[in-house]
Amino acid sequence: MSKILLTGGAGYIGSHVCHLLIDHGHEVTCIDSLITGNKELLPKEVKLEIFDIAEKEKVKNLIKNNNFELVFHFAGLIRVDESVEQPERYNNFNYTKAKTFLETCYENGLKKVIFSSTAAVYGNPEVEKVKETDPTDPLNPYASSKLELENFIRETSEQYDSKYIILRYFNVAGADEKMRTGLISKVSTHLIKVACEVVVGKRDKLIINGDDYATPDGTAIRDFIHVSDLAEIHLISANHLIGGGESNLFNCGYGNGFSIKEVIKEINKVINKNLETSIGPRRSGDSEMIVSNVDKFMKYFSWKPKYNNLNYILKTAIKWEKKLNNQI
């Protein structure tokens, strides 16, 4: 059993990781300001501290009063469209506050960190499947803020004698099979989340953001990973660092590209009818095609995903949306 600190644990991915850590007998403390998180998603065993990660004294006292072995940093803002409108806010939350938080951790002896980054740092890759060593070229302020923090973590690791794992997420979807947690958002922008809202009648139709991309069917291509597999990647990474392992950077996806239209076709199969859709303009800051090369993590840890199946991802996402909408 390890004592683990998490930021943003009341969010979508953070809450899945909390459940998995508790399932594995770890002791978990979560810092979350709850500006986007939902405390109902957290297991009751998690100790929740409600404050901002940039509140140095509170962070310092928490670290001093606990013997944390590792910190997961999930907290941050995640909407690409919003980041285009509010670049300063995204830089402040995702870089400035996070840097303050991590410096406080390092200065108080908490020196092992796992950081939630994003495949958006690659921009529009020129390769079919993007590797960790491929160039970064963020297309929006959200991606830039994440890359800035990645660079800070890497560049200061010698100075602070810190160890890190940076995880670049591709498109995370689905929900916990026991329906303990899933995606809740006040303003949904993720394709599968929006589609599920159409399925349960929260929205009239799904707007496809652009069908004039240079892809086989004109719609953008994405690599979807089930959130429970992503949670397991975090657990494996934590065990690695706690066990004295070296710093590293990994892509988190399956290496399968699905176009927006292909995802809709699969949803239609799941629900046994056709989802109402229409074509809208492209969104500013969106990549045309981004699919991961995931060889590095899989080989390094001899890991195989459990839920690499688009149909299953969609079924769990729809089931969760029905639960939220009191339909199950």
VENCOR-V686364 format. One record per pair of residues at least 12 apart in sequence whose C-alpha atoms are under 10 Angstrom apart, sorted by sequence separation. I is the first residue (numbers start at 1). J is the second residue. If there is no record, write none. Layout:
# VENCOR-V686364
i: [I | I]
j: [J | J]
This chain:
# VENCOR-V686364
i: [6 | 18 | 30 | 77 | 78 | 122 | 123 | 124 | 125 | 153 | 154 | 194 | 195 | 208 | 264 | 5 | 49 | 77 | 119 | 122 | 123 | 124 | 153 | 194 | 237 | 264 | 4 | 76 | 77 | 121 | 122 | 123 | 124 | 150 | 192 | 15 | 28 | 33 | 34 | 35 | 76 | 77 | 121 | 122 | 123 | 124 | 150 | 191 | 14 | 29 | 30 | 31 | 32 | 33 | 34 | 35 | 76 | 77 | 78 | 120 | 121 | 122 | 123 | 150 | 191 | 261 | 4 | 28 | 29 | 30 | 31 | 32 | 33 | 34 | 35 | 76 | 77 | 119 | 120 | 121 | 122 | 123 | 149 | 150 | 173 | 191 | 233 | 3 | 27 | 28 | 29 | 30 | 31 | 32 | 33 | 34 | 75 | 76 | 120 | 121 | 150 | 172 | 173 | 174 | 191 | 234 | 2 | 9 | 26 | 27 | 28 | 29 | 30 | 31 | 32 | 33 | 75 | 76 | 119 | 120 | 121 | 171 | 173 | 174 | 233 | 1 | 9 | 10 | 23 | 26 | 27 | 28 | 29 | 30 | 31 | 32 | 33 | 53 | 74 | 120 | 121 | 123 | 171 | 172 | 173 | 1 | 9 | 10 | 11 | 22 | 30 | 31 | 32 | 76 | 121 | 122 | 123 | 147 | 171 | 2 | 3 | 4 | 5 | 6 | 7 | 8 | 9 | 10 | 15 | 19 | 21 | 22 | 31 | 53 | 75 | 76 | 120 | 121 | 122 | 146 | 230 | 1 | 2 | 3 | 4 | 5 | 6 | 7 | 8 | 9 | 10 | 11 | 14 | 15 | 18 | 19 | 20 | 22 | 52 | 53 | 75 | 120 | 121 | 229 | 230 | 1 | 2 | 3 | 4 | 5 | 6 | 7 | 8 | 9 | 10 | 11 | 12 | 15 | 18 | 19 | 22 | 74 | 118 | 119 | 120 | 121 | 229 | 1 | 2 | 3 | 4 | 5 | 6 | 7 | 8 | 9 | 10 | 11 | 12 | 15 | 16 | 17 | 18 | 19 | 21 | 73 | 118 | 121 | 122 | 229 | 1 | 2 | 3 | 4 | 5 | 6 | 7 | 8 | 10 | 11 | 12 | 15 | 16 | 19 | 117 | 118 | 120 | 121 | 8 | 10 | 11 | 14 | 15 | 16 | 18 | 19 | 31 | 119 | 120 | 121 | 225 | 226 | 8 | 9 | 10 | 11 | 14 | 15 | 18 | 31 | 73 | 117 | 118 | 119 | 224 | 225 | 226 | 8 | 9 | 10 | 12 | 73 | 117 | 118 | 121 | 223 | 224 | 225 | 259 | 8 | 9 | 10 | 11 | 12 | 116 | 117 | 223 | 224 | 225 | 259 | 10 | 11 | 15 | 31 | 71 | 115 | 222 | 223 | 224 | 225 | 258 | 9 | 10 | 117 | 118 | 192 | 223 | 224 | 257 | 258 | 9 | 10 | 29 | 117 | 222 | 223 | 224 | 257 | 258 | 71 | 115 | 116 | 222 | 223 | 224 | 256 | 257 | 70 | 115 | 132 | 221 | 222 | 223 | 255 | 256 | 257 | 132 | 221 | 222 | 223 | 255 | 256 | 9 | 29 | 68 | 220 | 221 | 222 | 254 | 255 | 256 | 10 | 37 | 115 | 220 | 221 | 222 | 253 | 254 | 255 | 256 | 9 | 29 | 36 | 54 | 71 | 114 | 219 | 220 | 221 | 224 | 253 | 254 | 255 | 6 | 28 | 36 | 53 | 69 | 70 | 71 | 72 | 73 | 74 | 75 | 76 | 78 | 80 | 113 | 219 | 220 | 221 | 251 | 252 | 253 | 254 | 255 | 5 | 7 | 27 | 30 | 34 | 35 | 36 | 52 | 56 | 60 | 63 | 64 | 68 | 69 | 70 | 71 | 72 | 73 | 74 | 75 | 218 | 219 | 220 | 221 | 222 | 251 | 252 | 253 | 254 | 270 | 5 | 6 | 7 | 29 | 30 | 31 | 32 | 33 | 35 | 36 | 54 | 55 | 59 | 63 | 67 | 68 | 69 | 70 | 71 | 72 | 73 | 74 | 217 | 218 | 219 | 221 | 251 | 252 | 269 | 270 | 28 | 31 | 32 | 54 | 59 | 62 | 67 | 68 | 69 | 70 | 71 | 72 | 73 | 74 | 216 | 217 | 218 | 219 | 250 | 251 | 252 | 267 | 271 | 8 | 31 | 32 | 53 | 54 | 56 | 60 | 64 | 68 | 69 | 70 | 71 | 72 | 73 | 183 | 215 | 217 | 250 | 251 | 252 | 253 | 254 | 266 | 267 | 270 | 271 | 7 | 8 | 52 | 53 | 54 | 55 | 56 | 59 | 60 | 63 | 64 | 112 | 182 | 217 | 250 | 251 | 252 | 266 | 270 | 7 | 52 | 53 | 54 | 55 | 56 | 58 | 59 | 63 | 64 | 111 | 122 | 250 | 251 | 252 | 53 | 54 | 56 | 57 | 60 | 61 | 63 | 94 | 95 | 102 | 121 | 249 | 250 | 251 | 263 | 267 | 271 | 53 | 54 | 56 | 60 | 94 | 98 | 117 | 118 | 119 | 120 | 121 | 249 | 250 | 262 | 263 | 266 | 267 | 270 | 52 | 53 | 54 | 55 | 56 | 59 | 60 | 94 | 95 | 96 | 99 | 111 | 112 | 113 | 114 | 115 | 116 | 117 | 118 | 119 | 120 | 211 | 248 | 266 | 54 | 60 | 91 | 94 | 95 | 99 | 102 | 103 | 106 | 110 | 111 | 112 | 113 | 114 | 115 | 116 | 117 | 118 | 119 | 120 | 174 | 176 | 210 | 211 | 250 | 254 | 264 | 53 | 90 | 91 | 94 | 95 | 98 | 102 | 106 | 109 | 111 | 112 | 113 | 114 | 115 | 116 | 117 | 118 | 119 | 120 | 171 | 172 | 173 | 174 | 175 | 176 | 177 | 209 | 254 | 263 | 267 | 89 | 90 | 91 | 93 | 94 | 95 | 96 | 109 | 110 | 111 | 112 | 113 | 114 | 115 | 116 | 117 | 118 | 119 | 170 | 171 | 172 | 173 | 174 | 175 | 176 | 208 | 253 | 256 | 258 | 87 | 88 | 89 | 90 | 91 | 92 | 94 | 95 | 96 | 99 | 103 | 106 | 107 | 109 | 110 | 111 | 112 | 113 | 114 | 115 | 116 | 117 | 118 | 170 | 171 | 172 | 173 | 174 | 175 | 176 | 208 | 254 | 255 | 256 | 87 | 90 | 91 | 94 | 95 | 98 | 99 | 106 | 169 | 170 | 171 | 172 | 173 | 174 | 254 | 256 | 17 | 84 | 85 | 86 | 87 | 90 | 91 | 94 | 95 | 106 | 169 | 170 | 171 | 172 | 173 | 176 | 253 | 254 | 84 | 85 | 86 | 90 | 106 | 169 | 171 | 172 | 208 | 5 | 83 | 84 | 87 | 88 | 91 | 95 | 103 | 105 | 172 | 173 | 5 | 14 | 82 | 83 | 84 | 87 | 91 | 172 | 206 | 14 | 15 | 80 | 81 | 82 | 83 | 14 | 80 | 81 | 82 | 83 | 170 | 219 | 237 | 5 | 13 | 14 | 80 | 81 | 83 | 169 | 240 | 4 | 5 | 12 | 79 | 80 | 83 | 220 | 3 | 4 | 5 | 9 | 11 | 79 | 80 | 167 | 219 | 3 | 4 | 5 | 6 | 7 | 8 | 9 | 10 | 11 | 78 | 79 | 233 | 237 | 2 | 3 | 4 | 5 | 6 | 7 | 8 | 9 | 10 | 11 | 77 | 78 | 222 | 233 | 236 | 2 | 3 | 4 | 5 | 6 | 7 | 8 | 9 | 76 | 167 | 220 | 221 | 222 | 223 | 2 | 3 | 4 | 5 | 6 | 7 | 8 | 167 | 212 | 220 | 221 | 222 | 223 | 224 | 236 | 2 | 3 | 4 | 5 | 6 | 7 | 8 | 77 | 78 | 192 | 195 | 199 | 210 | 211 | 220 | 221 | 222 | 223 | 224 | 233 | 6 | 7 | 76 | 77 | 165 | 191 | 195 | 199 | 206 | 207 | 208 | 209 | 210 | 211 | 212 | 213 | 219 | 220 | 221 | 222 | 223 | 76 | 167 | 205 | 206 | 207 | 208 | 209 | 210 | 211 | 212 | 218 | 219 | 220 | 221 | 222 | 233 | 166 | 192 | 196 | 204 | 205 | 206 | 207 | 208 | 209 | 210 | 211 | 232 | 165 | 191 | 192 | 195 | 199 | 204 | 205 | 206 | 207 | 208 | 209 | 210 | 233 | 164 | 165 | 191 | 203 | 204 | 205 | 206 | 207 | 208 | 209 | 210 | 215 | 232 | 164 | 199 | 206 | 207 | 208 | 209 | 213 | 214 | 215 | 232 | 165 | 192 | 199 | 208 | 209 | 213 | 214 | 229 | 230 | 165 | 199 | 210 | 212 | 213 | 229 | 164 | 198 | 199 | 209 | 228 | 229 | 230 | 163 | 198 | 210 | 228 | 229 | 163 | 196 | 198 | 226 | 228 | 229 | 165 | 172 | 195 | 225 | 226 | 227 | 163 | 164 | 165 | 166 | 167 | 168 | 169 | 170 | 171 | 172 | 195 | 226 | 163 | 164 | 165 | 166 | 167 | 168 | 169 | 170 | 171 | 195 | 225 | 226 | 163 | 164 | 165 | 166 | 167 | 168 | 169 | 170 | 171 | 225 | 226 | 162 | 163 | 164 | 165 | 166 | 167 | 168 | 169 | 170 | 224 | 225 | 226 | 162 | 163 | 164 | 165 | 166 | 167 | 168 | 170 | 224 | 225 | 228 | 224 | 226 | 227 | 223 | 226 | 225 | 226 | 224 | 157 | 226 | 7 | 226 | 72 | 70 | 71 | 72 | 73 | 154 | 7 | 70 | 129 | 154 | 154 | 150 | 14 | 13 | 119 | 5 | 6 | 82 | 5 | 6 | 79 | 81 | 79 | 80 | 79 | 80 | 78 | 79 | 133 | 132 | 133 | 116 | 132 | 196 | 200 | 115 | 131 | 132 | 171 | 195 | 196 | 199 | 200 | 202 | 114 | 131 | 170 | 171 | 197 | 198 | 114 | 130 | 170 | 192 | 193 | 196 | 197 | 200 | 201 | 170 | 192 | 195 | 196 | 199 | 200 | 114 | 169 | 195 | 196 | 198 | 199 | 200 | 202 | 113 | 114 | 168 | 193 | 196 | 197 | 200 | 201 | 113 | 130 | 192 | 193 | 196 | 197 | 200 | 112 | 129 | 192 | 195 | 196 | 200 | 114 | 128 | 129 | 193 | 194 | 197 | 200 | 113 | 129 | 193 | 197 | 112 | 113 | 128 | 112 | 167 | 112 | 117 | 119 | 114 | 117 | 118 | 119 | 174 | 113 | 114 | 115 | 117 | 118 | 119 | 182 | 183 | 112 | 114 | 117 | 177 | 182 | 174 | 177 | 184 | 43 | 173 | 174 | 175 | 176 | 179 | 182 | 183 | 184 | 41 | 42 | 43 | 174 | 175 | 177 | 178 | 179 | 182 | 183 | 41 | 42 | 174 | 175 | 177 | 181 | 182 | 40 | 41 | 173 | 174 | 175 | 176 | 177 | 179 | 180 | 184 | 40 | 41 | 172 | 173 | 174 | 175 | 176 | 179 | 182 | 183 | 41 | 143 | 174 | 175 | 177 | 178 | 182 | 38 | 41 | 142 | 173 | 174 | 175 | 176 | 177 | 140 | 141 | 173 | 174 | 175 | 176 | 179 | 38 | 139 | 140 | 174 | 175 | 37 | 38 | 139 | 140 | 174 | 175 | 37 | 38 | 138 | 139 | 140 | 174 | 36 | 37 | 139 | 36 | 138 | 36 | 20 | 19 | 13 | 16 | 12 | 13 | 16 | 129 | 130 | 131 | 132 | 12 | 15 | 19 | 124 | 128 | 129 | 130 | 131 | 132 | 13 | 19 | 72 | 123 | 124 | 125 | 127 | 128 | 129 | 130 | 131 | 132 | 12 | 123 | 124 | 125 | 126 | 127 | 128 | 129 | 130 | 131 | 132 | 16 | 123 | 124 | 125 | 126 | 127 | 128 | 129 | 130 | 131 | 132 | 15 | 16 | 120 | 122 | 123 | 124 | 125 | 127 | 128 | 129 | 131 | 15 | 16 | 72 | 120 | 123 | 124 | 125 | 127 | 14 | 15 | 16 | 71 | 120 | 123 | 13 | 15 | 70 | 122 | 12 | 13 | 69 | 70 | 11 | 12 | 13 | 120 | 10 | 11 | 12 | 70 | 119 | 11 | 12 | 69 | 70 | 119 | 11 | 12 | 69 | 119 | 11 | 84 | 84 | 81 | 83 | 80 | 81 | 80 | 81 | 80 | 81 | 80 | 20 | 19 | 17 | 21 | 16 | 17 | 20 | 21 | 24 | 16 | 19 | 20 | 14 | 16 | 17 | 18 | 21 | 13 | 16 | 17 | 20 | 21 | 12 | 13 | 16 | 17 | 20 | 15 | 16 | 17 | 13 | 14 | 17 | 18 | 21 | 13 | 17 | 14 | 4 | 2 | 2 | 2]
j: [18 | 30 | 42 | 89 | 90 | 134 | 135 | 136 | 137 | 165 | 166 | 206 | 207 | 220 | 276 | 18 | 62 | 90 | 132 | 135 | 136 | 137 | 166 | 207 | 250 | 277 | 18 | 90 | 91 | 135 | 136 | 137 | 138 | 164 | 206 | 30 | 43 | 48 | 49 | 50 | 91 | 92 | 136 | 137 | 138 | 139 | 165 | 206 | 30 | 45 | 46 | 47 | 48 | 49 | 50 | 51 | 92 | 93 | 94 | 136 | 137 | 138 | 139 | 166 | 207 | 277 | 21 | 45 | 46 | 47 | 48 | 49 | 50 | 51 | 52 | 93 | 94 | 136 | 137 | 138 | 139 | 140 | 166 | 167 | 190 | 208 | 250 | 21 | 45 | 46 | 47 | 48 | 49 | 50 | 51 | 52 | 93 | 94 | 138 | 139 | 168 | 190 | 191 | 192 | 209 | 252 | 21 | 28 | 45 | 46 | 47 | 48 | 49 | 50 | 51 | 52 | 94 | 95 | 138 | 139 | 140 | 190 | 192 | 193 | 252 | 21 | 29 | 30 | 43 | 46 | 47 | 48 | 49 | 50 | 51 | 52 | 53 | 73 | 94 | 140 | 141 | 143 | 191 | 192 | 193 | 22 | 30 | 31 | 32 | 43 | 51 | 52 | 53 | 97 | 142 | 143 | 144 | 168 | 192 | 24 | 25 | 26 | 27 | 28 | 29 | 30 | 31 | 32 | 37 | 41 | 43 | 44 | 53 | 75 | 97 | 98 | 142 | 143 | 144 | 168 | 252 | 24 | 25 | 26 | 27 | 28 | 29 | 30 | 31 | 32 | 33 | 34 | 37 | 38 | 41 | 42 | 43 | 45 | 75 | 76 | 98 | 143 | 144 | 252 | 253 | 25 | 26 | 27 | 28 | 29 | 30 | 31 | 32 | 33 | 34 | 35 | 36 | 39 | 42 | 43 | 46 | 98 | 142 | 143 | 144 | 145 | 253 | 26 | 27 | 28 | 29 | 30 | 31 | 32 | 33 | 34 | 35 | 36 | 37 | 40 | 41 | 42 | 43 | 44 | 46 | 98 | 143 | 146 | 147 | 254 | 27 | 28 | 29 | 30 | 31 | 32 | 33 | 34 | 36 | 37 | 38 | 41 | 42 | 45 | 143 | 144 | 146 | 147 | 35 | 37 | 38 | 41 | 42 | 43 | 45 | 46 | 58 | 146 | 147 | 148 | 252 | 253 | 36 | 37 | 38 | 39 | 42 | 43 | 46 | 59 | 101 | 145 | 146 | 147 | 252 | 253 | 254 | 37 | 38 | 39 | 41 | 102 | 146 | 147 | 150 | 252 | 253 | 254 | 288 | 38 | 39 | 40 | 41 | 42 | 146 | 147 | 253 | 254 | 255 | 289 | 41 | 42 | 46 | 62 | 102 | 146 | 253 | 254 | 255 | 256 | 289 | 41 | 42 | 149 | 150 | 224 | 255 | 256 | 289 | 290 | 42 | 43 | 62 | 150 | 255 | 256 | 257 | 290 | 291 | 105 | 149 | 150 | 256 | 257 | 258 | 290 | 291 | 105 | 150 | 167 | 256 | 257 | 258 | 290 | 291 | 292 | 168 | 257 | 258 | 259 | 291 | 292 | 46 | 66 | 105 | 257 | 258 | 259 | 291 | 292 | 293 | 48 | 75 | 153 | 258 | 259 | 260 | 291 | 292 | 293 | 294 | 48 | 68 | 75 | 93 | 110 | 153 | 258 | 259 | 260 | 263 | 292 | 293 | 294 | 46 | 68 | 76 | 93 | 109 | 110 | 111 | 112 | 113 | 114 | 115 | 116 | 118 | 120 | 153 | 259 | 260 | 261 | 291 | 292 | 293 | 294 | 295 | 46 | 48 | 68 | 71 | 75 | 76 | 77 | 93 | 97 | 101 | 104 | 105 | 109 | 110 | 111 | 112 | 113 | 114 | 115 | 116 | 259 | 260 | 261 | 262 | 263 | 292 | 293 | 294 | 295 | 311 | 47 | 48 | 49 | 71 | 72 | 73 | 74 | 75 | 77 | 78 | 96 | 97 | 101 | 105 | 109 | 110 | 111 | 112 | 113 | 114 | 115 | 116 | 259 | 260 | 261 | 263 | 293 | 294 | 311 | 312 | 71 | 74 | 75 | 97 | 102 | 105 | 110 | 111 | 112 | 113 | 114 | 115 | 116 | 117 | 259 | 260 | 261 | 262 | 293 | 294 | 295 | 310 | 314 | 52 | 75 | 76 | 97 | 98 | 100 | 104 | 108 | 112 | 113 | 114 | 115 | 116 | 117 | 227 | 259 | 261 | 294 | 295 | 296 | 297 | 298 | 310 | 311 | 314 | 315 | 52 | 53 | 97 | 98 | 99 | 100 | 101 | 104 | 105 | 108 | 109 | 157 | 227 | 262 | 295 | 296 | 297 | 311 | 315 | 53 | 98 | 99 | 100 | 101 | 102 | 104 | 105 | 109 | 110 | 157 | 168 | 296 | 297 | 298 | 100 | 101 | 103 | 104 | 107 | 108 | 110 | 141 | 142 | 149 | 168 | 296 | 297 | 298 | 310 | 314 | 318 | 101 | 102 | 104 | 108 | 142 | 146 | 165 | 166 | 167 | 168 | 169 | 297 | 298 | 310 | 311 | 314 | 315 | 318 | 101 | 102 | 103 | 104 | 105 | 108 | 109 | 143 | 144 | 145 | 148 | 160 | 161 | 162 | 163 | 164 | 165 | 166 | 167 | 168 | 169 | 260 | 297 | 315 | 104 | 110 | 141 | 144 | 145 | 149 | 152 | 153 | 156 | 160 | 161 | 162 | 163 | 164 | 165 | 166 | 167 | 168 | 169 | 170 | 224 | 226 | 260 | 261 | 300 | 304 | 314 | 104 | 141 | 142 | 145 | 146 | 149 | 153 | 157 | 160 | 162 | 163 | 164 | 165 | 166 | 167 | 168 | 169 | 170 | 171 | 222 | 223 | 224 | 225 | 226 | 227 | 228 | 260 | 305 | 314 | 318 | 141 | 142 | 143 | 145 | 146 | 147 | 148 | 161 | 162 | 163 | 164 | 165 | 166 | 167 | 168 | 169 | 170 | 171 | 222 | 223 | 224 | 225 | 226 | 227 | 228 | 260 | 305 | 308 | 310 | 140 | 141 | 142 | 143 | 144 | 145 | 147 | 148 | 149 | 152 | 156 | 159 | 160 | 162 | 163 | 164 | 165 | 166 | 167 | 168 | 169 | 170 | 171 | 223 | 224 | 225 | 226 | 227 | 228 | 229 | 261 | 307 | 308 | 309 | 141 | 144 | 145 | 148 | 149 | 152 | 153 | 160 | 223 | 224 | 225 | 226 | 227 | 228 | 308 | 310 | 72 | 139 | 140 | 141 | 142 | 145 | 146 | 149 | 150 | 161 | 224 | 225 | 226 | 227 | 228 | 231 | 308 | 309 | 140 | 141 | 142 | 146 | 162 | 225 | 227 | 228 | 264 | 62 | 140 | 141 | 144 | 145 | 148 | 152 | 160 | 162 | 229 | 230 | 63 | 72 | 140 | 141 | 142 | 145 | 149 | 230 | 264 | 73 | 74 | 139 | 140 | 141 | 142 | 74 | 140 | 141 | 142 | 143 | 230 | 279 | 297 | 66 | 74 | 75 | 141 | 142 | 144 | 230 | 301 | 66 | 67 | 74 | 141 | 142 | 145 | 282 | 66 | 67 | 68 | 72 | 74 | 142 | 143 | 230 | 282 | 67 | 68 | 69 | 70 | 71 | 72 | 73 | 74 | 75 | 142 | 143 | 297 | 301 | 67 | 68 | 69 | 70 | 71 | 72 | 73 | 74 | 75 | 76 | 142 | 143 | 287 | 298 | 301 | 68 | 69 | 70 | 71 | 72 | 73 | 74 | 75 | 142 | 233 | 286 | 287 | 288 | 289 | 69 | 70 | 71 | 72 | 73 | 74 | 75 | 234 | 279 | 287 | 288 | 289 | 290 | 291 | 303 | 70 | 71 | 72 | 73 | 74 | 75 | 76 | 145 | 146 | 260 | 263 | 267 | 278 | 279 | 288 | 289 | 290 | 291 | 292 | 301 | 75 | 76 | 145 | 146 | 234 | 260 | 264 | 268 | 275 | 276 | 277 | 278 | 279 | 280 | 281 | 282 | 288 | 289 | 290 | 291 | 292 | 146 | 237 | 275 | 276 | 277 | 278 | 279 | 280 | 281 | 282 | 288 | 289 | 290 | 291 | 292 | 303 | 237 | 263 | 267 | 275 | 276 | 277 | 278 | 279 | 280 | 281 | 282 | 303 | 237 | 263 | 264 | 267 | 271 | 276 | 277 | 278 | 279 | 280 | 281 | 282 | 305 | 237 | 238 | 264 | 276 | 277 | 278 | 279 | 280 | 281 | 282 | 283 | 288 | 305 | 238 | 273 | 280 | 281 | 282 | 283 | 287 | 288 | 289 | 306 | 240 | 267 | 274 | 283 | 284 | 288 | 289 | 304 | 305 | 241 | 275 | 286 | 288 | 289 | 305 | 241 | 275 | 276 | 286 | 305 | 306 | 307 | 241 | 276 | 288 | 306 | 307 | 242 | 275 | 277 | 305 | 307 | 308 | 245 | 252 | 275 | 305 | 306 | 307 | 244 | 245 | 246 | 247 | 248 | 249 | 250 | 251 | 252 | 253 | 276 | 307 | 245 | 246 | 247 | 248 | 249 | 250 | 251 | 252 | 253 | 277 | 307 | 308 | 246 | 247 | 248 | 249 | 250 | 251 | 252 | 253 | 254 | 308 | 309 | 246 | 247 | 248 | 249 | 250 | 251 | 252 | 253 | 254 | 308 | 309 | 310 | 247 | 248 | 249 | 250 | 251 | 252 | 253 | 255 | 309 | 310 | 313 | 310 | 312 | 313 | 310 | 313 | 313 | 314 | 313 | 247 | 316 | 98 | 317 | 164 | 163 | 164 | 165 | 166 | 247 | 101 | 164 | 223 | 248 | 249 | 249 | 116 | 116 | 223 | 110 | 113 | 189 | 113 | 114 | 187 | 189 | 188 | 189 | 189 | 190 | 189 | 190 | 249 | 249 | 250 | 234 | 250 | 314 | 318 | 234 | 250 | 251 | 290 | 314 | 315 | 318 | 319 | 321 | 234 | 251 | 290 | 291 | 317 | 318 | 235 | 251 | 291 | 313 | 314 | 317 | 318 | 321 | 322 | 292 | 314 | 317 | 318 | 321 | 322 | 237 | 292 | 318 | 319 | 321 | 322 | 323 | 325 | 237 | 238 | 292 | 317 | 320 | 321 | 324 | 325 | 238 | 255 | 317 | 318 | 321 | 322 | 325 | 238 | 255 | 318 | 321 | 322 | 326 | 241 | 255 | 256 | 320 | 321 | 324 | 327 | 241 | 257 | 321 | 325 | 241 | 242 | 257 | 242 | 297 | 244 | 249 | 251 | 247 | 250 | 251 | 252 | 307 | 247 | 248 | 249 | 251 | 252 | 253 | 316 | 317 | 247 | 249 | 252 | 312 | 317 | 310 | 313 | 320 | 180 | 310 | 311 | 312 | 313 | 316 | 319 | 320 | 321 | 179 | 180 | 181 | 312 | 313 | 315 | 316 | 317 | 320 | 321 | 180 | 181 | 313 | 314 | 316 | 320 | 321 | 180 | 181 | 313 | 314 | 315 | 316 | 317 | 319 | 320 | 324 | 181 | 182 | 313 | 314 | 315 | 316 | 317 | 320 | 323 | 324 | 183 | 285 | 316 | 317 | 319 | 320 | 324 | 181 | 184 | 285 | 316 | 317 | 318 | 319 | 320 | 284 | 285 | 317 | 318 | 319 | 320 | 323 | 183 | 284 | 285 | 319 | 320 | 183 | 184 | 285 | 286 | 320 | 321 | 184 | 185 | 285 | 286 | 287 | 321 | 184 | 185 | 287 | 185 | 287 | 186 | 176 | 176 | 172 | 175 | 172 | 173 | 176 | 289 | 290 | 291 | 292 | 173 | 176 | 180 | 285 | 289 | 290 | 291 | 292 | 293 | 175 | 181 | 234 | 285 | 286 | 287 | 289 | 290 | 291 | 292 | 293 | 294 | 175 | 286 | 287 | 288 | 289 | 290 | 291 | 292 | 293 | 294 | 295 | 180 | 287 | 288 | 289 | 290 | 291 | 292 | 293 | 294 | 295 | 296 | 180 | 181 | 285 | 287 | 288 | 289 | 290 | 292 | 293 | 294 | 296 | 181 | 182 | 238 | 286 | 289 | 290 | 291 | 293 | 181 | 182 | 183 | 238 | 287 | 290 | 181 | 183 | 238 | 290 | 181 | 182 | 238 | 239 | 181 | 182 | 183 | 290 | 181 | 182 | 183 | 241 | 290 | 183 | 184 | 241 | 242 | 291 | 184 | 185 | 242 | 292 | 185 | 284 | 285 | 283 | 285 | 283 | 284 | 284 | 285 | 285 | 286 | 286 | 228 | 228 | 227 | 231 | 227 | 228 | 231 | 232 | 235 | 228 | 231 | 232 | 227 | 229 | 230 | 231 | 234 | 227 | 230 | 231 | 234 | 235 | 227 | 228 | 231 | 232 | 235 | 231 | 232 | 233 | 230 | 231 | 234 | 235 | 238 | 231 | 235 | 234 | 238 | 238 | 239 | 242]
